[in-house]
Amino acid sequence: MVRCPSCGRQQEPQLVCGGCGAPQPVEVDYFAALALPRTPVIDQSRLETAYRDLSRKIHPDRFANSPTDVRDASLRGTALLTRSYRTLKDPVSRGLYWLELHGRKLAENNKSVPADLAEMVFEIQEQLAELRAANGADEIKEQVNGRREATRQLMEEAKAELELNFGKWASNETSDSEELAEELKKILSRIAYLRTLLRDIDRELEPATAS
């Protein structure tokens, strides 16, 4: 329980006082900050509505003439609200945060190529090297473009897998959180590598496209 610095009401930690509506000097997780259920499956429209409503309620301009502790709570609450919204809006950053909430994270040296992508990555890197050596030859560029579309498709499939994993957490389909966490880490690792691969492909194709 926390006490509101404005009206003195005792209440559960939340960004806005349920009595007087003043911002509260609390540190809560990102789901609680947005008054959302603590689940990785999020209704985007509900997220947007919660963010807009809470932003208006605790905006620093509303408390410019309030006591120092209330102004500070408004500033801190606004910063927390923004971080929460940006993190939970993106499924990948939400997945990483969900792991963090469960005391896990991707390995800091997580740079190894996922086994099922290894052959494709090797072939793409070879084609990118050929493209550089050939100064953007049309035939090789066409092959690389095809690889880009295939990689984008794999990215969409990985994102779909991510949503399925979120659904398992939300529905308690399995009580083995360790298994779900390991699955989530593998999916996020795959997405991270595909993002890097797409970035490398786009970087090589960009000069040719611009010319």
C-alpha positions in Angstrom: 0.0 0.0 0.0 1.1 3.6 -0.7 -0.2 6.9 0.6 -1.2 9.6 -1.8 1.0 12.8 -1.3 -2.0 15.0 -2.1 -5.0 13.5 -0.2 -3.3 11.0 2.1 -5.4 8.1 0.8 -3.9 4.6 1.3 -4.2 2.4 -1.8 -2.5 -0.2 -4.0 0.4 1.2 -6.0 -0.8 2.9 -9.2 0.1 6.0 -11.2 -3.1 7.9 -10.4 -4.7 8.3 -7.0 -8.2 6.7 -7.0 -9.4 9.4 -4.7 -8.1 12.8 -5.8 -6.6 11.9 -9.2 -3.1 13.1 -8.4 -0.1 11.3 -9.7 1.5 8.8 -7.3 5.3 8.4 -6.6 5.4 4.7 -7.3 7.5 2.3 -9.2 5.4 -0.5 -10.8 5.9 -2.9 -13.6 4.9 -1.8 -17.2 1.6 -3.7 -17.1 0.6 -2.2 -13.8 1.7 1.3 -15.1 -0.9 1.0 -17.9 -3.5 -0.7 -15.6 -3.4 -3.8 -17.9 -3.6 -7.4 -16.9 -0.1 -9.0 -16.5 -0.2 -11.1 -19.6 1.9 -11.0 -22.8 -1.3 -11.1 -24.9 -2.3 -7.4 -25.3 -5.3 -5.8 -26.9 -3.7 -3.0 -28.9 -6.7 -0.8 -28.8 -6.9 -1.2 -25.0 -3.2 -0.4 -24.8 -3.6 2.8 -26.9 -6.7 3.9 -24.8 -5.0 3.3 -21.5 -1.9 5.2 -22.6 -3.9 8.2 -23.8 -6.1 8.4 -20.8 -3.3 8.1 -18.2 -1.1 10.5 -20.1 -3.8 13.2 -19.8 -4.4 12.5 -16.2 -0.7 12.8 -15.1 0.7 15.2 -17.6 3.1 17.6 -15.9 1.3 20.7 -17.3 -1.7 19.8 -15.1 0.5 20.0 -12.0 2.8 22.9 -12.8 1.6 24.8 -9.7 1.4 21.8 -7.4 3.7 21.0 -4.5 7.2 19.7 -5.4 6.4 16.1 -4.5 3.3 16.1 -6.7 5.2 17.7 -9.7 8.0 15.1 -9.2 5.5 12.3 -9.2 4.0 13.6 -12.4 7.3 13.7 -14.2 8.4 10.3 -13.0 5.0 8.8 -13.8 5.0 10.2 -17.3 8.5 8.8 -18.0 7.4 5.4 -16.7 4.2 5.5 -18.7 6.1 6.3 -21.9 8.6 3.5 -21.3 5.8 1.1 -20.6 3.8 1.9 -23.7 6.8 1.7 -26.0 7.9 -1.6 -24.6 4.5 -3.3 -24.6 3.4 -2.0 -28.0 6.1 -3.9 -29.8 5.7 -7.7 -29.5 9.5 -8.4 -29.5 10.4 -5.8 -26.8 7.3 -7.1 -24.9 8.7 -10.7 -25.1 12.1 -9.5 -23.9 10.4 -7.7 -21.0 8.3 -10.7 -20.2 11.4 -12.8 -19.9 12.9 -10.1 -17.6 9.8 -10.2 -15.3 10.4 -14.0 -15.0 14.0 -13.6 -14.1 15.4 -14.6 -17.5 17.0 -12.9 -20.4 18.6 -13.7 -23.7 22.3 -14.5 -23.4 24.5 -11.4 -23.8 26.7 -13.3 -26.2 23.7 -14.6 -28.1 25.3 -14.3 -31.6 25.3 -17.9 -32.8 23.2 -18.6 -35.8 20.1 -20.7 -35.1 20.7 -24.2 -36.5 17.8 -24.2 -38.9 18.9 -20.9 -40.4 22.6 -21.7 -40.8 22.6 -22.9 -44.4 20.4 -20.1 -45.6 22.6 -17.5 -43.8 25.7 -18.9 -45.3 24.2 -18.8 -48.8 22.9 -15.2 -48.4 26.3 -14.0 -47.1 28.0 -15.6 -50.1 25.5 -13.8 -52.4 26.0 -10.5 -50.7 29.8 -10.9 -51.1 29.2 -11.6 -54.8 27.0 -8.5 -55.1 29.7 -6.3 -53.6 32.3 -7.8 -55.9 30.1 -7.4 -59.0 29.1 -3.8 -58.1 25.4 -4.6 -58.0 25.1 -6.8 -61.0 21.4 -7.1 -62.0 21.4 -10.9 -61.9 22.9 -11.2 -58.5 20.7 -8.3 -57.2 17.6 -10.2 -58.4 18.8 -13.3 -56.5 19.4 -11.3 -53.3 16.0 -9.6 -53.7 14.5 -13.1 -53.7 16.4 -14.0 -50.6 15.1 -10.8 -48.9 11.5 -11.8 -49.6 12.1 -15.3 -48.3 13.7 -13.8 -45.1 10.8 -11.5 -44.6 8.5 -14.5 -44.8 10.5 -16.3 -42.2 10.3 -13.2 -40.0 6.5 -13.2 -40.3 6.4 -16.8 -39.4 8.6 -16.2 -36.3 6.3 -13.4 -35.2 3.4 -15.7 -35.5 5.2 -18.2 -33.3 5.8 -15.4 -30.8 2.1 -14.7 -30.6 1.4 -18.4 -30.1 3.9 -18.5 -27.3 2.2 -15.5 -25.7 -1.1 -17.2 -25.9 0.3 -20.2 -24.0 1.4 -18.0 -21.2 -2.0 -16.3 -21.1 -4.1 -19.4 -21.2 -2.0 -21.4 -18.8 -1.9 -24.1 -21.5 1.1 -25.6 -19.6 2.3 -25.1 -16.1 5.9 -25.5 -17.2 7.0 -21.9 -17.3 10.6 -23.0 -17.8 9.6 -24.7 -21.0 7.7 -21.7 -22.2 10.6 -19.4 -21.3 13.0 -21.5 -23.3 10.7 -21.5 -26.3 10.3 -17.8 -26.0 14.1 -17.2 -25.9 14.5 -19.4 -29.0 11.9 -17.4 -30.9 13.3 -14.1 -29.9 16.8 -15.2 -30.8 15.5 -16.2 -34.2 13.8 -12.9 -34.7 16.9 -11.0 -33.7 19.0 -12.8 -36.2 16.5 -12.4 -39.0 16.4 -8.7 -38.3 20.2 -8.5 -38.5 20.1 -10.5 -41.7 17.5 -8.2 -43.3 19.5 -5.2 -42.2 22.6 -6.6 -44.0 20.6 -7.4 -47.1 19.0 -3.9 -47.2 22.4 -2.3 -46.7 23.8 -4.0 -49.7 20.8 -3.4 -51.9 20.3 0.2 -51.0 23.2 1.7 -53.1 22.1 -0.3 -56.1 18.5 0.8 -55.6 19.5 4.5 -55.1 21.5 4.5 -58.3 
